[in-house]
Amino acid sequence: MNIFPQIKKILPGIAVASIMTCCLFFTQTKVTAQPFPEAYIFGDSLSDDGNLFRITEGQIPPPPYFQGRFTNGFIWVERLEALLELDPNQTTNFALGGATSGTRNTVVDFPLGLQTQIGNFVSTPGQANSQALYIIWIGSNDYLGLRATDTTSVINNITGSINALKDKGARNFLVVNLLDLGKTVQENALGTAVSSTALTNTHNSELQVALQGLAQQNRNLNIIPLDVNALLSEVLAEPGKFGFTNLSEPCFNREAGTVCNNPNEYLFWDFIHPTARGHQLIGEYAAAVINAPQTIIPQSEIALGIAQRQTQLIDSRLQALQIQSSQPTNQPWGTFVNGNINFGDRNSSNDNPGYDFTTSGVTVGVDYRVADNLAVGVAFGLVGNETNFNRNRGKLESNGYGISLYSNYSQTNFWTNAILSYGNNDFDINRKTNFDNRTATATTNTSQFSASLKGGYIVRSGNLAYGPILGVRYDRVNIDGYTETGAQSLNLKVNDQNAEAFTLSIGAQAAVEFNTGSTKIIPHLRVSYERELGENTRTITTELLNQPGIPRRINTPERDKDYLKLGVGTQVVFSQNFAGAIDYETVIGRENFSDNLVRGEIRYSF
C-alpha cells in the first residue's frame, strides 16, 4: 500500500508538535532525584515508542506488535525512563522505525532518517538543555535494510549528529553500539550471518575510535558508550541465567502468522527485533551504566570526614588543658585514651545517591608540659568506617590510622591550640550495579593531611569560665585510582581523586566547675559557626573497562559552605592524676546531611 500521501499530510503536524515540544523543554527547568532531568532519543525501530505508528495512522507496525512498538511490549528506553525516574513529560522521542544513519528510511519512502530527526531538533529556537541526556542508537538499517558495507559513512553520520547536538548546547550523550547483526534470525536464514557479524565488529570498533576522538577533542562533553553487544555476548553465553530458552527462532512468525506462548523465554520477537524481555534487559543494563559513577561521588566526602575525626578527637584533650584548672607543674606528663563513634547520613538528591555512615575509632596520646604555659604531644589513632549507599548501591568500608602532633599554649587568659595530622586508610569498595545481581569490587588507598589552628580567650568568674573561639582548619585527602572486578562489562576504571577543605570557625564556649569533695565535675557547652572557604567541588573521571579512552567526567555537588556545630559534654576530675570526659557534638544546617559524634576519654597525669 502506498502510504506516501498519508505521511505527506500528517508530517507537517508532527513537525509543528515536535517544535512546540522542544521549545517547551528548552524553557522548563525540572528538579528530579536523578542525574539527568530530561532525555531526548534519536534512532530507529529499536527506540521507536510509536512514532512511525502514529505517522502511518496505525498501519506500521500492525498487531500483534504492541501499541506501535516493534516488539511485544515496552521498549528499552521506556524501561530506562522508569529506572531513571523520568516521567513521559521529561522525555522527547524522535526515533522512527526504519531510520538509517542518513536521511533515508527503509520502511517508508520518505526521508525519515537520523539526520531528519537531528535536523528537526536543532532547527528549533533556543539552546538545548545542557543537563539533559541525549540518546543515539542507529546503524542496523544501514546494514540490514540498505545492505551498506561502508561503515565509515555510518560512523561519520553518528559523529556528525553528536557535533550538531553539541553545537546546540547538548553535553551528555548515551551512544549505543550495534547488537551482533549476525545473530539475528534474518541473517541466519539468509546465510549472511558471518559477514553481518564481521560488519558489526567493524562498525563497533570504528564507533569506539570515533567516540574516543570526540572525548579527547571536547573535554566538556560526557559521552557514555553503551556496549549492548557485550551484553548480548553475556546473554548468549548464559541464556538460562536471563530466562531465555530460545535464541534462534522468532516468537512472532509473520509468514506463518503464529505467536509463541512464552515470549519472555525468546530472545527475538520477529526476525530482527528483540522481545520485550530483551528490551527490558537492555534498559536495565543502560541504567546500570548511567548510574555507575554515583557511588563514587561521595568517596571524597567520606574520606574528608574520616580525616577530620582525628583532629576532633585530639581537641578533646586540648579542651582539658585549657578549661581544666592548671595542671600542677610537678606533673608535666599527661596521657590519654579516647574512643568515639561518629554516625549520620546524607539523603539522596539529584547529584548524590545518599548514604548512611558509622565511623568508630580509638586514639591514644601523650603530652609533656615543656613550660608552665606550653604543652606538646603526639597521638596515634585507629579508625574504621562503614558507609552503606542508598538505593541498594552497595557499601564502602575503610580501616586506617592517623598520627598527630599537637600543642597547647596559654598566657594568662589567652590560649592557642595547634594540630598537625597525617593518616592512611584502605578502602574496600563494593558497588552494586543493580543489574543481574552483579557487584563490582575494588580496593584502594587514601592518604590524608590535616592542620588545625585554634585560639581563644577565657574569662573566669568564680567557678564559671567562658569566652570566644576562633579557628582555621585545612584538610586534604588523596584517593588512589583503582580498577573494578566482578561485574563483567560493567566494571569501571576510576582515576585518582583529590579533595580539600579549608574551614573558618568562629564560636564560643562556656564551662562551670562543681566541687563534690575530692571530685570536680565540669560540664561545658560550645557552639561555632563554620564557613568553608574557596571551591569545594571536584571532578571525578571514570571509564568503562571494555570502552577505554572514553572518559566520563562528573562534577561533584558543592557542599554546604555555612553550618553550625553544637557540642556539649562533661569532664570529671577524680584526682590530680586521673580524669575522664564524655562529649557529644552535632552539625546543624547542612542540607540533607546529619553528622553526630560521641566520644569518651580517660586521662592520667604524672
C-alpha positions in Angstrom: 0.0 0.0 0.0 1.3 3.5 -0.9 1.3 5.5 2.4 3.2 8.4 1.0 0.1 10.7 0.8 -0.8 10.0 4.4 2.8 10.8 5.5 2.9 13.9 3.5 -0.4 15.0 5.0 0.5 14.3 8.6 4.2 15.2 8.7 3.7 19.0 9.0 1.6 18.4 12.1 4.3 16.1 13.5 6.9 18.7 12.8 4.9 21.5 14.5 4.2 19.3 17.5 7.9 18.5 17.8 8.9 22.1 17.6 6.4 23.1 20.3 7.5 20.2 22.5 11.2 21.1 22.1 10.5 24.8 22.9 8.6 23.8 26.0 11.6 21.6 27.1 14.1 24.4 26.4 12.3 26.8 28.6 11.4 24.5 31.5 13.7 23.6 34.4 12.9 20.5 36.4 14.3 19.1 39.6 14.5 15.3 39.9 16.2 12.7 42.1 18.4 11.6 39.2 21.5 12.9 37.4 19.6 13.9 34.2 16.5 16.0 34.3 15.4 15.2 30.8 16.1 12.8 27.9 16.0 13.1 24.1 16.0 10.0 22.0 17.1 9.5 18.4 17.2 6.3 16.4 15.4 3.5 14.6 12.8 0.9 15.4 14.7 -0.3 18.5 14.0 3.0 20.2 10.7 4.0 18.4 7.9 4.1 21.0 5.2 4.6 18.4 6.2 7.5 16.2 6.1 5.6 12.9 2.8 4.0 14.0 1.3 7.5 14.5 2.7 8.9 11.3 1.3 5.9 9.3 -2.0 6.3 11.1 -1.7 2.9 12.9 -0.6 0.9 9.9 3.1 0.2 10.8 3.7 -1.9 12.7 0.4 -3.7 12.8 -0.8 -6.1 15.6 0.3 -8.3 17.2 3.1 -5.6 17.6 2.4 -3.8 20.9 0.9 -0.4 20.6 3.0 0.7 17.7 6.3 -0.6 19.1 8.4 -3.1 17.1 8.2 -5.7 19.8 5.6 -7.3 22.1 5.8 -4.8 24.9 7.6 -1.7 26.2 11.0 -0.9 24.6 14.3 -0.3 26.3 14.2 3.5 26.5 10.8 3.3 28.3 12.3 0.9 30.8 15.2 3.3 31.2 12.9 6.2 31.7 11.3 4.4 34.6 14.6 3.4 36.2 15.8 7.0 36.0 12.5 8.1 37.4 11.7 10.3 34.4 8.0 10.7 33.6 6.8 11.0 30.0 6.8 14.8 30.2 10.6 14.7 30.8 11.4 12.7 27.6 11.1 13.5 23.9 11.4 10.6 21.5 12.3 11.3 17.8 13.2 7.7 16.9 11.5 6.2 13.9 11.3 2.7 12.7 13.2 2.1 9.5 15.5 5.1 10.1 19.1 4.9 8.8 22.0 7.0 9.9 21.4 9.3 6.9 18.1 10.7 5.7 16.6 7.5 4.2 14.1 5.2 5.8 13.9 1.5 4.9 10.2 1.1 5.9 8.6 4.2 4.2 9.5 6.0 1.1 10.2 9.3 2.8 13.3 11.0 4.3 12.8 9.9 7.9 16.3 9.0 8.9 18.6 10.1 11.8 19.6 13.3 10.0 16.0 14.3 9.7 15.4 13.8 13.4 18.5 15.8 14.3 17.6 18.5 11.9 14.1 18.8 13.4 15.6 19.2 16.8 18.4 21.6 16.1 16.2 23.9 14.0 14.0 24.8 17.0 14.8 28.1 18.6 16.9 28.5 21.8 19.6 26.4 23.3 19.3 22.8 24.2 19.3 21.8 27.9 23.0 21.1 28.7 21.9 18.9 31.7 19.7 16.6 29.7 20.7 13.2 28.3 20.8 12.7 24.5 20.5 9.1 23.3 21.6 7.9 19.9 21.2 4.3 18.6 21.4 3.9 14.9 23.0 1.8 12.1 21.2 -1.5 11.9 19.0 -0.4 8.9 22.1 0.8 7.0 23.4 -2.7 7.0 20.3 -4.9 7.1 18.0 -2.7 5.0 20.2 -0.8 2.6 22.9 -3.6 2.7 25.5 -0.9 3.0 29.1 -2.0 3.7 30.7 1.4 4.1 30.9 1.6 7.9 32.9 4.9 7.7 29.9 6.7 6.3 27.6 5.4 9.0 30.1 6.4 11.7 30.5 9.9 10.2 26.7 10.3 10.3 26.7 9.4 14.0 29.6 11.7 14.9 28.1 14.5 12.8 24.8 14.1 14.7 26.7 14.4 18.1 28.5 17.5 16.9 25.2 19.1 15.7 23.7 18.4 19.1 26.8 19.7 20.8 26.6 23.0 18.9 23.0 23.3 20.0 24.2 23.0 23.7 24.0 19.3 24.4 26.7 18.0 26.7 25.6 14.5 27.8 25.4 11.6 25.3 24.5 7.9 25.6 25.7 6.4 22.3 24.8 2.7 21.7 26.8 0.4 19.5 25.2 -2.4 17.4 24.0 -5.8 18.6 25.6 -8.6 16.6 23.6 -8.5 13.4 24.8 -11.9 12.5 22.9 -13.4 15.5 19.5 -12.2 14.2 17.1 -14.8 12.8 17.0 -13.0 9.5 20.8 -13.1 8.8 21.0 -16.8 9.8 18.1 -17.6 7.5 19.8 -15.7 4.6 23.1 -17.3 5.2 24.8 -13.9 5.8 25.4 -14.3 9.5 29.2 -14.4 9.2 29.5 -11.3 7.0 27.0 -9.4 9.2 28.9 -10.3 12.4 32.1 -9.0 10.7 30.3 -5.8 9.7 29.1 -5.4 13.2 32.5 -5.8 14.7 34.0 -3.2 12.2 31.2 -0.7 13.0 31.6 -1.1 16.8 35.3 -0.8 16.6 35.2 2.3 14.4 32.5 3.8 16.6 34.7 3.3 19.7 37.6 5.1 18.0 35.4 7.9 16.9 34.0 8.4 20.4 37.5 8.4 21.8 38.4 11.2 19.4 35.3 13.2 20.3 36.1 12.8 24.0 39.7 13.9 23.6 38.7 17.0 21.5 35.8 18.0 23.7 36.6 17.7 27.4 33.3 19.4 28.3 31.3 16.5 26.7 30.2 13.5 28.7 30.0 10.6 26.2 28.6 7.4 27.8 29.2 4.4 25.5 26.6 1.6 25.8 28.1 -1.7 24.7 25.0 -3.7 24.1 27.0 -6.1 22.0 28.9 -7.1 25.2 25.6 -7.6 26.9 24.4 -9.8 24.0 27.5 -11.9 24.3 26.9 -12.4 28.0 23.3 -13.4 27.4 24.3 -15.9 24.7 26.9 -17.4 27.0 24.4 -18.0 29.8 20.9 -17.7 28.4 19.3 -19.6 31.2 20.6 -17.1 33.7 18.5 -14.4 32.0 15.4 -16.7 31.5 15.9 -17.5 27.8 15.3 -20.9 26.3 15.1 -19.9 22.6 17.8 -17.8 20.9 17.4 -18.8 17.3 13.7 -18.6 16.4 11.2 -15.7 16.4 8.3 -15.7 18.8 6.2 -14.0 16.2 6.4 -15.7 12.8 5.0 -13.3 10.3 5.0 -15.8 7.5 3.0 -18.4 9.5 1.0 -15.8 11.4 1.8 -17.5 14.8 2.8 -16.2 18.1 4.6 -18.3 20.8 3.0 -18.9 24.2 6.2 -17.9 26.2 7.6 -14.7 24.7 9.7 -14.0 27.8 11.8 -17.0 27.0 12.5 -15.9 23.4 15.3 -13.5 22.6 13.8 -12.4 19.3 10.2 -11.2 18.8 10.4 -11.3 15.0 13.3 -11.9 12.5 15.2 -8.8 13.7 13.8 -7.2 16.8 14.3 -8.4 20.4 11.3 -9.3 22.6 10.1 -7.1 25.4 12.2 -9.2 27.7 15.2 -8.4 25.6 14.4 -4.7 25.7 14.0 -4.9 29.5 17.5 -6.3 29.9 18.9 -3.5 27.6 17.1 -0.9 29.7 18.3 -2.3 33.0 21.8 -2.5 31.6 21.7 1.1 30.3 20.6 2.3 33.8 23.4 0.4 35.4 26.0 2.0 33.1 24.5 5.5 33.6 24.3 5.2 37.4 27.7 3.5 37.8 29.7 6.6 39.0 27.0 7.7 41.5 28.6 5.8 44.4 32.0 7.3 43.6 30.8 10.8 44.1 30.6 10.6 47.9 34.0 9.0 48.3 36.0 12.2 48.9 33.3 13.5 51.3 33.6 10.2 53.3 37.5 10.5 53.3 37.4 14.1 54.4 35.0 13.1 57.3 37.5 10.4 58.4 40.4 12.9 58.2 38.6 15.5 60.3 37.8 12.9 63.1 41.4 12.7 64.2 41.7 16.4 64.9 38.3 16.5 66.6 39.4 13.7 68.9 42.6 15.5 69.9 40.5 18.6 70.5 39.0 16.8 73.4 42.4 16.5 75.1 43.2 20.2 74.3 39.9 21.3 75.9 41.1 19.6 79.1 44.3 21.6 79.0 42.5 24.9 78.6 39.3 24.5 80.6 40.5 22.4 83.5 42.4 24.1 86.3 46.1 24.5 85.6 48.0 21.2 85.8 50.5 21.1 88.6 54.0 21.7 87.4 55.3 18.7 89.3 53.2 16.5 86.9 54.3 17.6 83.5 53.4 14.4 81.7 49.9 13.5 80.6 48.5 10.5 78.7 45.0 9.9 77.3 43.0 7.4 75.5 39.6 8.1 73.9 37.1 6.1 72.0 34.5 7.6 69.7 31.6 6.8 67.4 30.6 9.1 64.6 27.3 8.4 62.7 25.0 10.2 60.3 23.5 10.1 56.9 23.1 12.0 53.6 19.7 11.9 51.9 19.6 11.1 48.2 19.5 14.1 45.8 19.7 14.8 42.1 23.5 14.5 42.2 24.3 12.3 45.2 23.0 8.8 45.8 22.7 9.3 49.6 24.2 7.0 52.3 24.4 6.4 56.0 27.7 6.0 57.8 29.3 4.9 61.0 32.9 5.7 61.9 34.5 4.5 65.1 38.0 4.6 66.5 40.4 4.8 69.3 43.2 7.4 69.9 46.0 7.3 72.4 48.4 10.1 73.1 51.0 11.5 75.4 52.0 15.1 76.1 54.6 16.9 78.1 54.5 20.4 79.6 57.8 21.9 78.5 57.0 25.1 80.3 54.2 26.3 82.6 52.3 27.7 79.6 53.3 25.3 76.8 52.4 21.6 76.4 53.3 19.5 73.3 52.2 16.0 72.5 51.9 13.2 70.0 48.9 10.9 69.4 48.1 7.8 67.4 44.7 6.7 66.3 43.0 3.7 64.6 39.8 4.3 62.7 37.2 2.2 60.9 34.3 3.3 58.7 31.3 1.6 57.1 29.2 3.5 54.6 26.1 2.0 53.1 24.7 3.6 50.0 21.0 4.2 49.4 19.0 2.5 46.6 20.8 -0.8 47.1 24.0 0.5 45.6 26.5 -1.2 47.8 28.9 -0.1 50.5 32.3 1.2 51.3 34.4 0.0 54.2 37.7 1.6 55.4 40.3 0.9 58.0 43.3 3.1 58.8 45.4 5.1 61.2 46.3 8.7 62.0 49.4 10.2 63.6 49.3 13.7 65.1 51.4 16.3 66.7 49.7 18.8 68.9 50.4 21.7 71.2 48.6 24.0 73.7 49.9 27.4 74.6 48.3 29.6 77.3 49.2 33.1 78.5 47.0 34.5 81.3 43.6 34.2 79.7 44.7 33.6 76.1 45.2 30.2 74.7 46.2 28.6 71.3 45.9 25.0 70.1 47.7 23.6 67.1 47.4 20.2 65.4 49.2 18.5 62.5 47.9 15.2 61.4 48.7 12.6 58.8 46.8 9.4 58.1 46.3 6.5 55.7 43.2 4.4 55.0 42.4 1.3 53.0 39.1 1.5 51.1 37.2 -1.7 50.3 34.6 -0.9 47.7 31.5 -3.0 46.9 29.4 -1.3 44.2 26.1 -3.0 43.4 25.2 -2.4 39.8 21.6 -3.4 40.2 21.9 -5.5 37.1 22.0 -9.3 37.1 23.0 -9.3 40.8 26.5 -8.1 39.8 28.7 -6.4 42.3 31.9 -4.6 41.3 34.6 -4.7 43.9 37.9 -2.9 44.3 40.4 -1.9 46.9 42.4 1.4 47.0 44.4 3.5 49.4 43.8 7.0 50.7 46.1 9.4 52.4 45.1 12.4 54.4 46.7 15.5 55.9 45.1 18.0 58.3 46.3 21.2 60.0 44.3 23.0 62.6 45.0 26.2 64.5 42.5 27.5 67.1 42.7 30.2 69.7 40.5 32.0 72.2 40.1 34.0 75.4 38.8 32.7 78.7 37.1 34.9 81.2 37.0 33.3 84.7 34.4 34.4 87.2 34.2 32.2 90.3 33.6 28.7 89.1 32.4 29.9 85.6 34.7 30.1 82.6 33.6 31.3 79.2 35.0 33.0 76.1 35.2 33.3 72.3 36.9 30.8 69.9 38.5 31.5 66.5 40.0 28.7 64.4 41.0 27.6 60.9 41.4 24.0 59.7 42.8 22.6 56.4 42.1 19.0 55.3 43.3 17.3 52.2 42.7 13.7 51.0 44.1 11.8 48.1 42.4 8.6 46.8 44.4 6.4 44.6 42.8 5.3 41.3 41.5 1.8 41.1 40.1 -0.8 38.7 36.9 -2.8 39.5 36.4 -6.5 39.0 33.5 -8.9 39.3 30.9 -7.0 37.2 31.9 -8.2 33.7 31.2 -5.4 31.1 30.1 -3.1 33.9 33.5 -2.8 35.6 34.9 0.7 35.8 38.3 2.3 35.9 38.4 5.2 38.3 41.1 7.8 38.2 42.9 9.4 41.2 40.8 11.7 43.3 41.9 14.7 45.4 39.8 16.8 47.6 40.4 19.5 50.2 38.6 21.7 52.6 39.6 25.0 54.2 37.3 25.9 57.1 37.0 29.0 59.2 35.4 28.6 62.7 34.0 31.3 64.9 32.3 30.4 68.2 32.1 30.5 71.9 32.4 28.1 74.8 31.4 28.0 78.5 32.2 25.7 81.4 31.2 25.6 85.1 33.1 23.8 87.8 31.4 21.9 90.6 33.4 20.5 93.6 32.0 17.4 95.3 34.6 16.6 97.8 37.7 15.3 96.1 35.9 15.2 92.7 35.4 18.0 90.2 32.6 17.9 87.7 33.0 20.4 84.8 30.1 20.4 82.3 30.7 22.5 79.2 28.9 23.9 76.2 30.3 25.2 72.9 28.8 26.4 69.7 30.6 27.5 66.5 29.8 28.9 63.1 31.7 27.1 60.4 32.4 28.6 57.0 34.1 26.6 54.2 36.3 28.9 52.1 37.1 28.5 48.4 35.7 26.0 46.0 34.6 22.7 47.4 33.6 20.8 44.3 35.8 18.5 42.2 35.7 16.4 39.1 35.8 12.6 39.1 36.8 10.7 36.0 35.7 7.1 35.1 35.6 4.9 32.1 34.2 1.5 31.3 37.0 -1.1 31.1 35.6 -2.5 27.9 35.3 1.0 26.4 38.7 2.6 27.2 39.6 6.1 26.2 36.1 7.5 26.6 36.2 9.1 30.0 33.1 10.3 31.8 33.7 13.4 33.9 31.3 14.3 36.6 31.4 17.4 38.8 30.6 16.6 42.4 27.9 18.7 44.1 29.0 21.6 46.2 28.9 21.0 49.9 27.2 23.4 52.2 29.6 26.3 52.9 27.8 27.5 56.1 26.7 25.5 59.1 26.8 25.3 62.9 28.4 22.9 65.3 27.0 22.4 68.7 28.9 20.4 71.4 28.1 19.5 75.0 29.9 17.4 77.5 31.3 16.9 81.0 34.7 16.4 82.4 35.1 14.6 85.7 38.4 15.1 87.6 38.7 12.3 90.1 42.1 13.3 91.4 45.2 15.3 90.4 46.3 12.3 88.4 43.1 10.9 86.9 40.2 12.4 85.0 37.6 11.4 82.4 35.2 13.0 80.0 32.2 12.4 77.7 31.2 14.6 74.9 28.5 14.9 72.2 28.8 17.0 69.0 26.3 17.6 66.2 26.2 19.5 62.9 23.3 21.8 62.3 22.3 23.5 59.0 23.8 21.2 56.4 21.1 20.4 53.8 20.2 16.7 53.6 23.0 15.8 55.9 23.3 14.7 59.6 26.6 14.3 61.5 26.9 13.2 65.1 29.9 12.4 67.3 30.0 10.8 70.7 33.3 10.3 72.4 34.6 9.3 75.8 38.1 9.8 77.3 40.2 9.0 80.3 43.4 10.9 81.2 46.3 10.3 83.5 48.9 12.8 84.6 52.2 12.1 86.3 
